[in-house]
Amino acid sequence: MLDMLSAGAAQAGVSSNGQGPHQEEHVRPRTRLGRVDQLNDLQNLIAVLEENGDLHRVSHAIDPHLELAGYAAKLEGGPVVLFEKLKGYPYQAIVGLLWNRQVLGRALGLAPRELPFHIADCIASWKKAPIPPVILERGPANHVIEKDVDLYKLPIPKHALKDGGPYLDCSAVIAKDPLTGSRNVSIQRCMVVAKDRMTMLMDAGRHLRAFWERARWQGQSLPITISNGAGLAVYIACCVPAKDAPMFADECGVAGELLGEPLRLIRAQTSDVEAVADAQFVIEGELLPDTFEPEGPFAEVTGMYAQRDNRWVVKVNKITRRRKPIFHTLLSGKEVYNSVGLLGEAAVFRAVSKEVPSVTGVYFTHGGGGFYNAVVAMNKQGDDEPKRAIEATMKAFPPLKIVTVVDDDVNIYDASDVEWAMAQRWRPERGTFMYAEQKGHELNATFPDGVGTKVGFDATCPYPKGERYERIRFLDVEVEAEQ
């Protein structure tokens, strides 16, 4: 069905960039990362998850106010959870699309350890030859145009007990640069404060913040669209680090690269900023230029609450949706950790292995919140290499607070195995490296104003490795299931 709609748009002369007819040469063969309809359509992805045995259906009614997140937290890290009935709403909700790499890998046809490298390859390909999106007048996301603007009619959850209100926490925000017209797509947390009003956090250094500042300089609001349930390809595009996506680049092209064909966007009802055509819900609005209102607290990726403060205001002008939409939300836990890892691990590995070729793997741990703790494996050829790898890793990913280097006979994805290496191979007097006054992540409470101390651990064997450090091994045999 998707192929037919895309072909129909091309034949109708629908613009791919707002400037002219869509050209067939922009369409590339599909990538091996699953099928297109799994990457941009939640309904199709759900069918694949169920076929794989990776979907947990909750058939009794669940309240989006606290109960949904509380229920999901009990199941975090397992199959994806579909809430089939929501108290007070005629919709369903889904959570957990990214909290298990094995589940995600099965859905997309890749081994879990291949996922970061495939995404990194797609980003590199996009930077060389981007696939522009195709713009449609109509799509699933605007099949229903709500007459009244009322955010309280959407099943937007309140997640943690002390959250300031209901939150959108994984929806795709699209905006255009007021000076150049270039398109940006990102994820920002948005707290509902009225039926037509939200408050939003915009971190410094983000492209959306720069767009807002330019609009404010012109005395104007910044039009945006917010696409909920936009699909995995768009979600991944939203998470591309700023260093890999210049401000003039259209990040919707990353989604197109993952899909292997142009991302489908639809024209908005109230502005010239497009939305994701295959999303579940679309909220059209504008970021006001000189209005700031309270936002927060919010249960953040750190496992603690981000504090309440005056932040940016979104005035909502229109809401559209699918005929039978499924609301998408996430918990600020393993889904975020994996999101960071999928975008960061391969990039860090490639940067570090250029400086220290003996590095064989990089993993951002869940215990480190996805941002703060990395484990690096290496087949070292000298005792100076672990320290060099630690410093190169911190340079490649500044939010990191802790880097642990282990030999490549240690499973970097297994916290117990890494702990074993620390207990058996780390020598504190010579394998501990402190780095004071380092730039880090502002959300980390130990980095006030974004500056603090970082530490690296060398948990490798002395070079060359003697028999004393050889690990026990057993014969690798096939074990058959008993009848």
Sequence and secondary structure as in RCSB ss.txt:
>XXXX:A:sequence
MLDMLSAGAAQAGVSSNGQGPHQEEHVRPRTRLGRVDQLNDLQNLIAVLEENGDLHRVSHAIDPHLELAGYAAKL
EGGPVVLFEKLKGYPYQAIVGLLWNRQVLGRALGLAPRELPFHIADCIASWKKAPIPPVILERGPANHVIEKDVD
LYKLPIPKHALKDGGPYLDCSAVIAKDPLTGSRNVSIQRCMVVAKDRMTMLMDAGRHLRAFWERARWQGQSLPIT
ISNGAGLAVYIACCVPAKDAPMFADECGVAGELLGEPLRLIRAQTSDVEAVADAQFVIEGELLPDTFEPEGPFAE
VTGMYAQRDNRWVVKVNKITRRRKPIFHTLLSGKEVYNSVGLLGEAAVFRAVSKEVPSVTGVYFTHGGGGFYNAV
VAMNKQGDDEPKRAIEATMKAFPPLKIVTVVDDDVNIYDASDVEWAMAQRWRPERGTFMYAEQKGHELNATFPDG
VGTKVGFDATCPYPKGERYERIRFLDVEVEAEQ
>XXXX:A:secstr
 HHHHHHHHHHTT BSSSSSB  GGG     SSS HHHHS HHHHHHHHHHTT EEEE S B TBTHHHHHHHHH
TTSSEEEE  BTTBS EEEE TTS HHHHHHHHTS GGGHHHHHHHHHHHHHHS    EEES  GGGSEE SS  
GGGS   B STT SS EE S EEEEE TTT  EEEEE  EEEEETTEEEE   TT HHHHHHHHHHHTT  EEEE
EEET  HHHHHHHT  GGGS TTS THHHHHHHHTS  EEE  SSSS  EETT SEEEEEEEEEEEEEEE  EE 
TTSSEE  EEEEEEEEEEEEE SS EEE   TTHHHHHHHHHHHHHHHHHHHHHH TTEEEEEE TTTTTTSEEE
EEE  SSTTHHHHHHHHHHHHSTT  EEEEEETTS TT HHHHHHHHHHH  TTTSEEEEEEEE  TTSTTSGGG
EEEEEEEEE   SS  GGG              
